[in-house]
Amino acid sequence: MRGSILAVVAAVCASLLSGCGVLGEPSVVVNVGYQSKTINTVNAGTLMRDRGEFEKALARVAAAHGVKYRVVWQDFASGAPLTAQMMASHVDIGSMGDYPLLVNGSKTRRYSDAQTSFIAVTGYNLRGSLNQVIVPTGSTVTSLADLVGRRVSTSLGSAGDGMLAAALQRARIDPGQVHLVNQDPAVGASAIEGKQVDAMAQFVPWPQLLVFRKQGELLYDGGDNDVPTFHGVVARDDFTHRHPEVITAFLQAMSATTDYIVAHPLQAALRVSALTRIEPEVVYLYNGPNGLVSFDMTIKTQLVAALGKIKPFLVRKRSVSPGFDISAFVDESYLQAEIGPDYQRRRADTVNPDRLTGFDDRCGLPVDDPAQASELWPAGATHTEVAATPTCLLRRIAATQSVRAAYVPDTVTGTRLFADHAVWLVDTSAPTTQRYKPFDTPGAAAAYRAQHPQTVPVTYRTALSQSRSPS
């Protein structure tokens, strides 16, 4: 009889969010949803989980409160299924992109026990360059206008979808003239490789992953829309009200993981690569110093304003209610309590905390300008080398036997690029350390050349060869 009772108790405990623990000891199950392939959420998911930071923080809480905590991690391909599980109360804390965040907040508002709040940012890009449009390598598509009547893979309702719609409107192209194919990013990547679609509009890291693999070429940078993009963390209000100590512990774990990424970007990239099978060179492009992602937990004014800009698109898609109150969705209270009096200053600071610095011994210049600072990752090396300018980087590459990856900022926008996939111009009238100008797309290079007719197109290989002689 006693065995039967214990079996029933065990079954009941297993089915409850707040269980019974061993021999009646209080316990809490915390369900965390994350997206392992979305590498600018690793400080709230993949890397946090791998380092055990949340479990460590909960252990400290458990010791103080006499409660046992158990974390259940759930990996999702995108924000939509994660939101569905939050609505079903199967996920308590989740991380996702800005468009899915807004959808999450609106859809969960319909149910009192599923309502969520936006409590922290994982990473952001103020220009919006985390979303891009890629075409297959060798494609004849050279502009957004060429997409009219063609098939474009995207995840409907995602940041990539919204970015494309905004880009088409800016180009005065009716979005209805482009045939959208609703696909998860991995499926879209395969479709690009097989040339089953004419383009793909997606979010980090898929565009540059295809570029690095030489399966795609960048057609359009979402940063040209000039709308910030970011990923963040949402939590179910019902759960946070019952277990505020868990949210505090989660933010402490996020902070510790974020600090690790900033302090050890190369090691973090290598580990994220091992966990996700995304090439470390791609992870480092986004998550390294001067990378496309600024890791900062604070909910900046510009990011909340961006939610207001993307809301009309999602309302037209019938994914967000017209009356959804964004300001009521944002809850900075837990983050403010965790960071303390320094919160307002940190929220106002938009400088990437992970910056390229040092001294370029090849050009004899300090590395202190994010708009020029470049970086080389030699093959077989456990470190990277800095260069003051893209021209100085070319000289360094030319003198290096084997290169794993090289990174340069776009001449106009500062967007971080793979040097060997950039579009290059040369200006022989410029100072010797400033002659070679990289751009993210042919269109960007052409626009610059129109304003600087003394510049001339040059291939990457030619630029490397010519850079050997600084005269």
C-alpha positions, 0 to 999 in steps of 0.5 A, spaced: 500 500 500 505 504 501 509 503 495 502 504 491 501 511 495 508 513 493 507 511 486 501 516 485 505 521 489 511 521 484 506 521 478 502 527 481 509 531 482 512 529 475 505 532 472 506 539 476 510 545 475 511 546 482 513 539 484 514 535 491 521 533 490 524 527 494 520 525 500 515 532 500 521 537 499 519 543 495 521 543 488 520 547 482 521 545 474 523 551 470 522 550 462 526 554 458 525 555 451 531 557 446 534 557 439 540 553 439 542 555 431 540 563 433 547 565 435 546 571 438 541 568 443 547 564 446 547 568 452 540 566 454 540 559 451 546 554 448 552 557 451 548 559 458 546 551 458 553 549 456 556 553 462 551 551 467 550 558 469 543 558 470 543 551 474 549 555 478 545 561 480 539 556 482 543 552 486 545 559 490 537 560 490 536 553 493 540 554 498 537 560 501 530 558 500 530 551 501 527 549 495 529 544 489 530 547 482 530 543 476 531 546 469 528 543 463 531 545 456 527 545 450 530 547 443 526 550 437 528 552 430 524 559 430 520 563 435 513 561 432 513 554 435 516 556 442 510 561 443 505 556 442 509 552 447 509 558 452 501 559 450 500 552 453 504 553 459 510 548 457 515 553 457 516 559 462 522 563 459 524 563 452 528 567 447 527 569 440 527 575 435 524 582 435 518 580 430 516 573 434 517 577 441 511 582 438 507 576 436 508 572 443 506 578 447 500 579 443 498 572 442 499 570 449 495 576 452 488 572 450 490 568 456 490 570 463 495 564 465 499 565 459 501 572 458 508 574 457 513 580 458 519 582 455 524 582 460 531 583 457 535 583 450 540 578 448 543 582 443 542 587 438 544 591 431 542 598 431 542 598 423 538 592 422 544 588 419 542 581 422 537 580 417 539 580 410 537 577 403 542 572 399 542 569 392 545 563 390 552 563 388 552 565 380 545 568 380 543 573 375 539 577 380 543 583 382 538 588 385 531 587 389 527 589 382 530 583 379 526 579 385 519 581 381 516 574 379 521 570 383 521 565 389 524 568 395 525 563 401 523 566 408 519 564 415 513 568 414 512 573 420 519 573 422 524 578 422 527 576 415 520 576 412 519 583 415 526 586 413 524 584 406 517 587 406 520 593 408 526 593 403 521 592 397 517 598 399 523 602 400 525 600 393 517 602 391 516 594 389 509 591 391 511 586 395 505 582 392 510 581 386 515 577 389 513 569 391 514 568 398 516 561 400 515 559 407 520 555 410 524 554 416 532 557 415 535 550 414 530 548 409 531 555 405 539 554 406 538 547 402 533 550 397 538 556 396 544 551 395 540 547 390 537 553 386 530 551 388 529 558 390 531 565 387 533 568 394 532 567 401 531 573 406 533 570 413 536 572 420 542 571 423 546 567 422 543 564 416 545 569 411 553 569 412 553 562 413 551 561 406 556 566 404 562 563 408 560 556 405 560 559 398 553 557 397 550 564 396 552 572 395 549 578 399 544 581 395 541 586 400 543 588 407 537 589 412 541 595 415 539 599 409 532 599 412 535 603 418 531 599 423 534 596 429 533 589 430 535 584 436 533 578 440 530 578 447 527 574 453 520 573 454 517 570 461 510 568 463 507 573 468 504 567 472 511 564 473 515 570 474 509 572 479 510 566 483 517 565 482 521 572 482 527 568 484 528 564 478 527 570 474 533 573 478 537 567 477 536 567 470 538 574 469 544 573 473 546 567 469 545 571 462 550 576 465 555 571 467 555 568 460 555 575 456 561 577 460 564 571 458 563 572 451 565 579 451 572 577 455 573 571 451 570 572 444 574 567 440 573 561 445 566 562 446 565 562 438 569 555 438 565 553 443 558 555 440 561 552 434 562 545 437 555 545 440 551 548 434 555 545 428 555 552 425 562 554 423 566 558 428 568 563 423 561 565 422 560 565 429 566 570 430 563 574 425 557 575 428 559 574 436 566 577 436 569 584 437 566 589 433 561 584 430 554 584 428 551 583 434 552 587 440 551 583 447 547 587 452 541 585 456 539 592 457 532 594 453 534 600 450 529 606 447 531 605 440 529 597 441 522 599 444 521 604 438 523 599 433 518 594 436 513 600 434 516 600 427 515 593 425 508 592 429 504 595 423 507 589 418 505 584 423 498 587 424 497 587 417 499 579 417 494 578 423 499 576 427 499 582 432 492 585 435 492 592 433 490 594 440 496 591 443 500 595 448 508 595 447 509 599 453 505 594 457 509 588 454 516 591 456 518 590 464 525 592 466 523 591 473 527 585 474 533 587 470 533 594 473 533 590 480 539 586 478 543 591 475 542 597 480 543 604 479 547 603 473 542 601 469 540 608 466 547 609 464 548 602 461 541 603 457 543 609 454 550 606 452 550 603 444 557 602 444 559 595 442 562 592 449 567 588 445 571 592 441 577 591 437 583 594 440 591 594 440 597 596 435 598 594 428 605 593 428 605 592 420 602 599 419 605 602 425 598 605 427 593 604 433 587 600 432 582 604 435 577 606 430 571 601 429 569 604 422 576 601 420 579 596 425 580 589 421 582 582 424 585 576 421 585 569 424 591 565 421 590 558 420 592 553 426 592 559 431 589 560 437 589 568 437 587 573 432 591 579 429 588 586 429 589 591 423 588 598 423 585 599 416 582 594 411 588 596 407 593 594 413 589 587 413 590 586 406 598 587 407 598 582 413 594 577 409 599 577 404 604 576 408 601 570 412 602 563 409 595 560 411 588 564 413 582 561 417 578 568 416 579 575 415 574 581 417 573 588 415 568 593 416 564 596 410 567 602 408 560 606 409 556 603 414 562 599 418 558 592 418 563 587 419 564 582 413 568 577 410 574 580 407 574 575 401 567 576 400 567 583 400 566 587 394 573 592 393 574 598 390 581 602 390 583 609 390 590 610 388 590 617 390 588 616 398 593 615 403 597 608 403 594 605 409 587 607 406 587 605 399 582 599 399 575 600 400 571 594 402 563 594 401 558 588 403 554 588 396 556 591 389 550 596 389 553 599 395 560 599 392 557 602 385 553 608 390 560 609 393 563 610 386 558 614 383 560 619 389 568 618 388 569 617 381 577 616 382 575 609 385 576 603 381 573 596 382 578 591 384 578 583 385 580 581 392 586 577 389 588 583 386 588 587 392 592 582 396 597 582 390 597 590 390 597 591 397 604 587 398 607 594 395 605 600 400 607 605 395 
